[in-house]
Amino acid sequence: MDLLALRVIVFAVLAFAYMMFDVLNNRNVPSYFAYASLVVGAAFTVLYLNVALIFYSALIAVATVGFGYVVYRIGQLGAADVIELAALSLIVPFLSKPLVFGVAQQYMPLVLSVAINSGIAALIVVPLYYIPKALATKQHGYKRNTPATYFRIALIVTVYAFFGLFLILVLHASYAAMGILLVIAAGSALVMGYESRMMAYMSQYVTYRKMEAGDIIATGMMEPKEVDYAGKKLKHFERLVTPELIAELRSKMPKRRFPVYKKPIPFAVPIFIGAITALAFGNVLLFLLPAYP
């Protein structure tokens, strides 16, 4: 079997395995599996037997971990998601041309395409999955949309509309480009419009006793004064729940309940979609360029 074909197969299988753990195991990816995936990625990088390629592959992985850690600390990704992206970047750091359709992208790290495609996929997956569940469930504590919310939705839709006109009239964009832009615009508007209800569906008010390291506090469901008070009272207060924060809550605010995401978004699902589309089509945002086929 060709080594590139093997890389692609392992890349796709690994992304699928992470998705299955995320969906079927309540977002708990075993540590041994996560670290084993990094070892597999490192082995594939070494198989290049080229010092320059090994260096660039390692550099991309380090950058992925570094940026991913920042996103993890602000509570937007899980630690396993960061490790998954790093492992994928090591298995296939570059893909000279998409496997199904697209132009050459040899200088673009494949993990960048995965991340961008995953973000677009999340704009589809999150509303389709969470909005019906949120509407079908009786909830308490969510913030109703204000006129400011509807203004922001109208503003972002207007911006996308003008950008779409620019793509059509000036750059003569393809139907594929307009389809991608429409998906991004619709997904963004839906997420903004139903954000509060989705947060309420995904979260539960719990004390430190039911918090685990790695949980995310839904600070968007808290009043600004509550967030400020917690920040002043607790040295380690942030969206990401850490062992230090749990210890502080135990000693200083043992009975205080915080909204914590207990039904969080399984990010490995859009990451899997992003990985497969990156292999097949590359960075889908490039379809917005007029020179793209």
Secondary structure, DSSP 8 states (H G I E B T S, - for coil): --HHHHHHHHHHHHHHHHHHHHHHTTT---HHHHHHHHHHHHHHHHTT--HHHHHHHHHHHHHHHHHHHHHHHTTSS-HHHHHHHHHHHHH-S--SS-SSS----TTS-HHHHHHHHHHHHHHHHHHHHHHHHHHHS---S-----HHHHHHHHHHHHHHHHHHHHHHHTS---HHHHHHHHHHHHHHHHHHHHHHHHHHHHEEEE-GGG--TT-BB-GGGS-HHHHHHHHHH-TT-SSB--HHHHHHHHHH-TT--EEEESS---THHHHHHHHHHHHHHS-GGGGGSTT--
